Amino acid sequence: MRRLGLIGLLMIGLIWVLSSLPGLAHRGVFDSIVLDFREDLSIAQVEQQIQQLQQQYGVQAQPNSAFSASDRLYVVPGDAQLLRQLRRSDLRKQVEAIDANYTFQAFEVPNDPEYSKQWNLRNINIEPAWDETKGAGVTVAVIDTGITQVPDLKNTEFVAGYDFVNNRADANDDNGHGTHVAGTIAQSTNNGYGVAGIAYAAKLMPLKVLSALGGGTVADIAEAIRFAADHDADVINLSLGGFGDTHVLKEAIDDAHRKGVVIVAAAGNSNANAAAFPARYANVIAVAALDATGSKTPYSNFGAGVDLAAPGGVLHRDDQGQARGSGGILQETIDPESGQSQFVALQGTSMAAPHVAGVAALVKSIGIQEPQQVATVLQQSAQKVQDDPLNHFGAGRLDATAAVTLAQRENLDVKDFWRWLRNNGYLNLRFWIDGGATAFLPKLAMVLGSYLLAWFLRHYIPMGSLALGSGLVTGSAGLWFLRGFYIFDLPQFPFRILGSSIPELGGAIQGSALLHPFFASVLIPFGLIALLLGHPAWKWFAVGSSLGVAASLAISAAIDPAMLWLGSGALAQGFLLVNALLCFGLGSLAAKAAARSEA
């Protein structure tokens, strides 16, 4: 039992490491399979293979298009189970590839009519990220001039906030700045109106600390930060700042950080060689501003303290000096004079920060909870800028899709692993016994045959030895079940090697179902015995390997003697049987010699 437990733990550990690589979170969808036949096959040979497919699996392969005949590209209806069966069948010898015919779709593009003007969202590569998450389950506190629920925030969910300027529960905006910032984070999206927001399924918490004139005190800001942390905010956006370092503000930020809140702040608009406060604090992600070309804006602070760069915009002016919106960040907000809603393009690091806060919400929705982990994901996934001596960009330009992808990879847990096993059919008994190159019954016969040969030599062999058992399995069947694992974008090569017995290693290396005469012979067992016979424990591994190879070659000769260069007829069968006898004889002699050395 200890032996089985150890093998089981090793298997689970190996599969878990491999499944933690990119790809596990992105399993494709398909309902047909692509067969790319070898181009050296004649049309008649291809048609013969198609007939065999229909007879064996009841499916009809069809050319993919009018141009497919010359390319030998055919499509057959099927699911993941049929795909595994075909990949293990003799059809592999006739094709260049057997692939899932994945269904690809256009990345989600919102139906908001003004979305085309939001160059900033495309610059952070948001559309593929939306296919994975919209930020549901995350609350973003906007500590600013308040938020007014303009029409393009109608479908956005709000939680209770507070007005620290006027000491009241209603935190409406009387400036327009806070509503604009909130729109970048979570503007109602796919509502056929206006523009889009980054994490539009997230909740907004309005916290007013800035007056109608745009100013506010450190005391109000610190209290708002504590309020957000105490009322289950996940992310805080601070599109405000100055050049005053205070204990009360730093302490509030550190407290929120300890409670698991991600804090994002604008670096400042002075073109100074340092981020402003509170962006400058260690537990805050400080955001510099980029223009539409991805360059630093003329106004953005840079240098010390800057952690990331995101679109902040640069407003262009006409001949009369009037600002035009094509280079700014467009969101719906209010006209501070009339209180009416309007779509306005603004510029500033105040506009850059909510881009990072929105993507932080997406990352949090994936399951990354610790603020430092979220910051690390955002920074590691950023588009690097190689030549940045003055730190204009921090870790780089914000990339929403790369951040979400990295977050998915970082957040894999045991539930993901078992879900992956279930979705790919590995928990289905039929997967293990459905025939093909890793058929259950032949492999079982090989293992049992190797133990039977060992039993004949039981007077010389320690039957309970872990080394002997490992050798018997390695020589006869290997960890054959691993050969059936197919992960979407991982190479199959490691699974073929780990899942192969000694006689199958040549085919595994070459990616062929044919046995290689060198590996499927007495040569490797002879080498192992020559090297290990003097070792106190590993000599039994060598003996077991020799007996295991004998069983494997004998059964292969009976059921599938296909060999490289030798074909699959009498010549190959004779070769396998002779080498099976040689392996058994070698194992017998080595077992007797090993037993004498211990006497």
N, C-alpha and C positions, 0 to 999 in steps of 0.2 A: 504493500500500500504506500509506503514511503516513496518507492520508486515512481509509482504512478502520480503521486502528489507532486513530486519534484518536476516531472515532465509536464504536468498540467500547468504549474506555475510558470515554467519557462515559456510554454506556448502562449499563455495569456500575456505575459510580459512582452514578448516579441511582437505579438499582434497589436498590443496597446501602443507600443512605441511607433510602429509603422502607421497605425491609424491616427496618430497625433500629427502626422505631417499634413501639409495642405492637400485637400482633396476629399477628406472624410466629410467635411461640412458642405460639400458641393456635389452630391450625388446627382447624376443626370437622369433625365426622364426619357424613356424610349418605348416604342411598341413594335419595333422592327429591327432587323439585324442586317448589316452590310457585309457582303461576301466579295472580297477583292481577289478573284482568281488569278493565278499566275499567267502572265502574258505569253509564256511559251506553250501553254495548253492550246490545243485546237478547239474550234467551236464544238466539234463533236465530243471531245473529251469533257468540255464544260457541261454540255447537255447531259452527258452520262452522269456526271456528278449531281446535277440537279434532279435527275430521275431517282438516284439513290437517296437523295435527301427526302424526296416525297415519299418513297417507300418506307424509309426508316422512321421519319418524324412526322409524316402527314402534312408537310408544308410545301408550298410551291414558290420557288424563287423566280423573280421577274427582273428583267433589265431595269436599271434605275431610270434610264431615259433613252431617247433615240440615239444617243451617242455612246451608250454603255457597252455595245458589242465589242468595239475595239479595245476598250479599257477593261473588259471582263468584270464590270462592276454590277453586282446583282443585289437585290434586296429581298429578304424573306421575313414574313411576319413572325414575331416571337418576343419572349420576355427574357428576364435575367436567367431563368432556369435553362431555357433552350440555349442561350448564349454560352453558359458554362458547359453544357453538353457538347456543343459544336466545337468549342475551343479544346476539348479533351478528346475529340473523335479523330478518326483517320483523315477527315476532311482537312485538317491542318496541313497535311503534306501537299495539298493541291491549291492552297491559297497563299496570298501574301499577307492577308490580314482578315480577321473575323472581328468586326467592331459593332458595338451598339450604335444604332442609327438615332443618335440623340436628337431630341426636338429642341432647337434653339428658338428664342424669341427676342423680339426687340426689347431693349431695356425700357423700363417704365419711364414714360415721358408724361408729365402732368398735362391735363387738359385746360389748365389755367391760361387764358388767352394772352396774358402779358409775360408768360414764362420765357418766351423767346428773348426778352430783353434782359433776363437775369444771367448775364455772362458769368457772374460770380459763382453761381451754383455749378455750372459746367466746369469752371476752372478748378473746383475742388473735387471733380469727378463724382458727383453725387448720384447719378442715375443708377449705376449698378448696385450701389449701396442700398437704394430703396427696394431692390428685389429681395433683400435679406431682412431689412428692418426699417421701420418708420419711427422708432423711438417709444413704442407703447410701453406703459408701465413706469415711465421715468418722469419726474417732476423737475422742472427748471425754474429756479427763482430768478426773476429779472429785477435787480436792485437798481432803480433808475428814477425816471420822472413819473412812474406809474404806467399803467396800461389801460387804454380805452378799447373796448371790444368793438372795433370797427367791423364793417360787413365781412372783410376777408379774415376775421378771427372768429366768425360766428360758429364754425364747426370745431374750433379748437377748445379743448377742455381746460377750465380754470379751476384752481383751488383757492381757498381763502388766503388773502394777503393782508397788508396793513399799510396805512399812510402815516409814516413817521414824521412827516413835515407838519401835518395838521392834526396828528393824533386821532385818527379815525379809521374805521374798518375799510371804508371805500377808498381804494387806491387808484382812482381814475387819473388819467394823464391830462395835464394842462399845458404841456409843452410840445409833445409829438415825438421827442427823442426816444422815450422808453417804448412806445408803441411800435416804432420803426424797428428797434432792436428786437422786440418780441416777435415781430413778423419774420425776421431772418431765421429765428430759432424755430418757430412753429406756426407760421402763417397757414391758415386753412388751405389745403391742397387737394387737387382733383375735384374741385367744387364748381368748375366751369366759370370761375370768376377770378379776376385779378391775377395774383402772382402766387408763387409757391414758397414754402418754408422747408428747412432742412429736416427737423425731427417733428413732422407735423402730427404725429400721433402722441407726442408727449404732452404733459400737462404744464400749464404756466402758472406761476405764483407771482402776482404783482406786488412789489414792495417799493413804495414811493419814498425816496430819501432826497430827491432833488426837486427844487421848487419850479415854478413856471419859468423862472429866469435861468434854470439849469444849474443852480448852485445848491450845495448841501453840506452838512457838517459831518465830521468824523464820528461824532457820537451817534448820529442817526444811522450812518452807514454800518457802524459796528453793531448796533442793536438789530438792524435788519439782517445782518449776516447770522447773528445768533438766533433770530426768529426763524430764518430759513432752515438752519441746522436742527432746530428743535421741533420743526413741523414737517419733517420728512422730505425736505428737498434733497434731490440727488446731485444737482448741478446748480451753481450760482454763477450768473453773469454780471460782471461789474464793468460797464462801459463808462467809466468815470475815473478820476484820479487827480493827483497833484504831486508836488514835490515836498511833502511833509511826512516824516516818519514818526508814527505815534505808537505807543505801547498798546493803547486800547484797541486800535484797529488790528494790529498784528496778533494780539491775543484772541480776538474774535475769529480771525482767519484760522489760526492754529487750532482753536476749539472745533470749528466746523470741519477742518481737515481730519481731526481725530475721530469725528463722528461719521466719516465716510463720504463727505461732500467734496465734489470736484469744483474747484474755484478757478474761474477764468476772468481775466481782466485785460483791458486795453492798455497797450504800452505807452500811449500818449502821442500828442500831435505837435510836439515842439521841435522835431528834427534834432533832438538831443541825443548825445551818446550815452544814454542810459534810459531804462524804462522808468516810468513814473510809479508812485505808490498808488494803490496797493499792488499793482502788477509786479513790482520789484521784490515783493516778499517771496521767500523760498517755497512756500506751499501754494503758490498761485501760478497758473499758466499764463505767462505774459505774451500778448499777441501783437505783432507788428503788422502793418498794412501793406498790401500789394495792389498794383494797378492791374488793368485788364491784360497786360503783357506778362504778368508775373514778376515785375520788377518792384523794388521798394518805391513807395510813394514819396513825393518830395517832403511831406510833412511828418512822416512816421518816425517816432523815436527808434533807436537801434542800439546795438552794443550791449552793455551790461544788463543782465536780467531778462533779455528777450529769449523766449523759448520756442515760439512758432511764428509763422507768417501766414496770413490769410487775406482774402480780398477785402480791401477797404475802399477802393475806388478813388478816382480823380475826376472831378466834375469839369467838363469842358465849357468854355465860355464862347459866346458868339461875338460878332464884331462890336456889339453894343455893350459887351461886358456882362451879359446875362448868363447865368449858369444854365447849362443844358445837361440832361440826365443820362446821356448815353454812356458816360464813363463812371457813373456813380452806382450805388447799391440801391436798387428799387424795391420798395415795400409800401404797403398801405399804412398810413398813419393819420393823424389829425392836423388840421390847420389850427395852430394855437390861438389865432385871433377869432375865428368863427366857431371852432370846435367841430367843424364838419370833416368827414373823412376825405382823404385825398391820397393819390399815389405820388410819392415823392422819392427822388434819388438823392441820397446823401453820401458824404465821404467822411472818412476818419477811421482811426483805430477803434472807435466806438462801434463802427460797422464791421470791423474785422473780428473783434472778440466774439460776437454771437455766432459766427461761423464755427469757431472752435467749440463753443458751448453746445451748439446743435449736434456736432459730430460726437462730442463727449457723451451726449444723451443717447445717440445711436450705439456707441460702444457699451455704455452702461446697460442698455436694453438687451444686449447679447448675453450679459451675465458677469462682466468684469465689474467688480464692486469697489475695490480699494482705490482711493484717489491716485496714489502713486502708480498703480498698475495702469489706470486709465491714461495718465500722463505719459507713461512709457509707451503704451500702444500708439498714442497720437504722434509721439516724437519718432519712434522707430519706423512708423509707416509713412512719415512725411517724405515728400520728394526732395532729395538731398540737393544742395547747391554747393558744388565743389569749391568754387572761388568766392569765399565770403569772409574776407579778412576783418571786416568791421562788424560782423554779426548782424547783418541786416535781416537774416532769415531764421536765426535760431537753429533748430533741428532741421528746418526746411519748410517747404510749402505744404499746407494742409492737403491731405488726400483722403476723402471720406471713404471711398471703396477699399483702399488699402488698409485703412484703420479697422473697418468692419471685418474684413477678411482675417486680419491678424487677431482681432478680438475673438473671432470664432475658433481659431486654432488654439489660442491660449486658454479658452474656456471649456475644452472638451473634458467630460467627466465620465464616470462609470456608466451612467445612464445613456450617454451618447454611444458608448462602446456597445452596450447590449442592443440599443436601437439599431445601430449599424449592422450587427450580426443578424437581427431579425429581418431588417429590410432587404438584406442581400441573400436571405434564404438559408443562412448557415445554421439556424436553429431548427430547420426542417430536416427530418430524418432522410427524406428522399435525396437531399443534397449529397449525403455521404454514400449512398448506395445506388446512384443512378447510372453506373457503368462508365465506360470511357477509359482514358489512360490511367486514371487513379481509381479504378473500380474497387469497390470494397471487398468483394469475395476473392478475387485473385490476390489482393494484398494480404488479406487475412490468411489465405492459404500459404503465402510465402512466409509469414511470421510463424504460423503454426508448424510449417515444414521445418523451419530452422530450429525451433525448439524440439521437434521430433528427432532431428539429427543429433542435437545435443544430448537428448535422452539416451540415444544409443551409446553415447560415450560417457554416461553418467558416473562410471567408476573412476573416471579421470577428471571430470569437470565439476567444479563447484556450482551446482545448478541455481543456487540463490544469489550468485554474485551479480552486483550491479554492473560491473564492467562487462561480464559475459552477456548479460541481457541487452546492454546498450549495443554491443557488437552484433548480436543476433538481429536486432531491429535495424541497425544501420546497414548491415549487409543485405538483408532480405527485402524490406519495404521502405525503410527510411520513415520520416515523418510525412507520409504520403498525403495526408489530409491537407497539408499546407499548399500543395500544388493547385488546389481548387480555389484558393483565395484570389479574388480580383478586386483591387481597389481602384477607383475611377482614374486617377491620374498618377498612380505609382507604377514603376516598371515591374513586370512579372518575374524578372530574372532572379531576385532574392528568394521568392517563393518557390521557384522551380528548383533551385539549388538545395534549399533547406528541406524540401519535400521529396527529394530523390534518394534512393538507395545508392549504394556504390555502383552497381551495374548501370544505373540510369544517369550517372553524373555527366557522361559524355553528351548524351542527348540534351540534358538540361542546359549545359553550357552553350551548345549550338542552337538551342531552341527547336529541337527536333524530337519527334516521337521515336526515332530509330535508335537502337542500341549501338554503341560504339565498340568495336572489337577489343580495344585496349581496356576499357573500363569493364566490359562484360566478359571478363576472363579471369584467370587465376593470378594475373600479374599483380594487381593491387593487394589482394590478400597475402600473396607471397612477400611483398614488400613490407606490409604491416607486421607480419610474423618475424621477418628478418630484423626489423628495427626494435620490436617490443618484446620479443620472447624472453629477454633477460630482465624485464621489469616485473616487480612483484605483483602489481595489480593489472597494469595495462596489457600484460600478455594474454589475459582472458578476454579483453576486448578484441585483440587480434584473432584469437581462436574463434570467438563468436562471429566476427566479421567474415571469416572464411566459411564457416558453416552457413551463415545467412546468405552469402553470395551463392553458395551451392544450391540452396533452396530456391532463390530467386531465378537463377539461370535455368534450373530444371523446369520450373513452372512456366517461364517465358518460352522455353522450347516447345512446350505443349500447347500453349494458347496463343502466343503472339511472337513468333521468332523473327520479326522484322529487324534487319541489321544493316548498318551502313556498309556499303560495298558488297555484302554477301547476300542481299535480297531477303526473301522470307520463305525460301523453300528448304529442301533437304540439306543444302550446304550450311545454312544458318542454324538449322535445328541440330545438325551434327556438331557444329562448333560449340553451341551452347551446352549440349549434353556432355561432351568431352570435358569442357572446362568446369562443369558442375561436379563431375566425378573427381577431377583434379583438386578442386577446392575442398571437397569432403575429405579426400585422402590427405591433403595438406593439413587441414584442421585436425584430423585424427592424430597424425604424427606429432603436431605441435602440442595437442592436449596431453598426450602421453609424456612428451618431454617436459612440459610444464609441471605435470604431476610428479615426475621423478625428482625434479629440482626442489620440490617442497617436502619430499619424503625424508 
